[in-house]
Amino acid sequence: MTAYEIIKKPIVTEKSEILRRESNRYTFEVNPKANKIEIGKAVEAIFNVKVEGVATSSIKSVTKRHGMKLYKTQAKKKAIVKVKEGDKITYFETV
């Protein structure tokens, strides 16, 4: 798996912005088959930063209803990556 297959997209929410500002942690949606070591190496390769730690959480699929139709949401995995003090990922910077 390449680094771009592991890291799918950044997650930008109020909670992730607070984590980014206060403790230099960035949140990404990642490939469900990737482990913490692969995620850390992928972030280092893509953004040229030093990763100190990775925390992951899996989000199970949920059955939802729209009228009479039932459907399942897609299972996801997200990773919160702690970056070394002084390093920044400029993708998250706001204007």
C-alpha positions as CSV (number, residue, x, y, z in Angstrom):
1,M,0.0,0.0,0.0
2,T,1.3,3.5,-0.9
3,A,1.1,6.4,1.5
4,Y,-1.7,8.0,-0.6
5,E,-3.8,4.7,-0.4
6,I,-3.4,4.7,3.4
7,I,-4.4,8.4,4.1
8,K,-7.7,9.0,2.5
9,K,-8.6,12.5,3.6
10,P,-8.3,14.9,6.5
11,I,-11.2,15.3,8.9
12,V,-11.9,19.0,9.7
13,T,-14.5,19.4,12.6
14,E,-14.6,21.7,15.6
15,K,-13.1,19.0,17.8
16,S,-10.3,18.3,15.4
17,E,-9.5,22.0,15.1
18,I,-9.3,22.3,18.9
19,L,-6.9,19.3,19.0
20,R,-4.8,20.8,16.2
21,R,-4.5,24.2,17.9
22,E,-4.0,23.0,21.5
23,S,-2.0,19.8,21.2
24,N,-0.6,19.7,17.7
25,R,-2.7,16.6,16.7
26,Y,-4.2,16.1,13.2
27,T,-7.1,13.9,12.3
28,F,-7.4,11.8,9.1
29,E,-9.7,9.2,7.6
30,V,-7.5,6.2,6.8
31,N,-7.7,2.8,5.1
32,P,-9.4,0.3,7.5
33,K,-6.6,-2.2,6.9
34,A,-3.7,0.1,7.8
35,N,-2.1,-0.2,11.2
36,K,-0.5,2.6,13.4
37,I,3.0,2.1,12.1
38,E,1.9,2.4,8.4
39,I,-0.2,5.4,9.2
40,G,2.7,7.2,10.9
41,K,5.1,6.5,8.1
42,A,2.5,7.6,5.5
43,V,2.0,11.0,7.3
44,E,5.8,11.5,7.6
45,A,6.2,10.7,3.8
46,I,3.4,12.9,2.6
47,F,3.8,16.0,4.8
48,N,7.5,15.9,5.8
49,V,6.9,16.0,9.5
50,K,8.0,13.9,12.5
51,V,5.2,11.8,14.0
52,E,5.3,11.2,17.8
53,G,2.2,9.0,18.1
54,V,-0.9,7.6,16.4
55,A,-4.2,6.8,17.9
56,T,-6.8,5.0,15.8
57,S,-10.5,4.3,16.2
58,S,-12.8,2.1,14.0
59,I,-16.3,3.3,13.2
60,K,-18.7,0.4,12.5
61,S,-21.3,0.6,9.8
62,V,-24.9,1.5,10.9
63,T,-28.2,0.5,9.4
64,K,-30.3,3.6,8.6
65,R,-33.7,4.1,7.1
66,H,-35.0,6.5,4.5
67,G,-38.7,5.9,4.1
68,M,-39.2,2.2,3.5
69,K,-35.6,1.6,2.3
70,L,-32.9,0.3,4.6
71,Y,-29.3,0.9,3.9
72,K,-25.9,0.6,5.7
73,T,-23.4,3.3,6.1
74,Q,-19.8,2.5,5.2
75,A,-17.4,1.3,8.0
76,K,-14.5,3.8,8.5
77,K,-11.3,4.2,10.4
78,K,-9.9,7.4,11.7
79,A,-6.5,8.3,13.0
80,I,-5.4,11.1,15.3
81,V,-1.7,11.8,14.7
82,K,0.5,13.7,17.1
83,V,3.2,15.7,15.4
84,K,6.5,16.8,16.9
85,E,6.4,20.3,18.5
86,G,7.4,22.9,16.0
87,D,6.2,20.9,12.9
88,K,3.0,21.8,11.1
89,I,0.9,20.4,8.4
90,T,0.0,23.4,6.2
91,Y,-3.0,21.6,4.7
92,F,-5.0,22.3,7.8
93,E,-4.1,26.0,8.1
94,T,-7.1,28.3,7.7
95,V,-7.1,31.6,5.8
